[in-house]
Amino acid sequence: MKLVLLACLVAFAAAAPQFGGKPDYRVIQVLRDSRQDQGNGNYNYEFETENGIYTNVEGRSGSAGQSNQAGSFRFTLPDGTLAEVRFVADENGYRAESPLIPQPPPLPAHAVEQIRFAEEERARGVQYDNRGFRIGGF
């Protein structure tokens, strides 16, 4: 029984992932760490490290007591490309902008025309019931 247990232990150790030495850990210097909090929901902070990580955020009180934020962050991708994202988070949700965020293809012309038509009808007061029949705005 001891021999079987020893054989299983040796097999387990041999099957463990092998790493080529120690991982390359290094201390990253913090270049900037600035924080201000006014205690009323208004704040800002800026943080930057020597390896290119950077963030800058400004917060303000929102209309429903929430904290609205606007700012940006950036970092270097493994291929050396600088990734930067600008964002706003408020009553209308989180909206980010970056060339790295995939964009949907443009709407086809017939869809744009249908949207325009629906907006015209809505402006005239046209309404429809849950079955699609017109009920107002004649």
Buried (B, 14 or more C-beta within 10 A) or exposed (E): EEEEEEEEEEEEEEEEEEEEEEEEEEEEEEEEEEEEEEEEBBBBBBBBBEEBBBBBBBBBBBEEEBEBBBBBBBBEEEEEEEEBBBBBBBEEEEEEEEEEEEEEEEEEEEEEEEEEEEEEBEEEEBEEEEEEEEEEEE
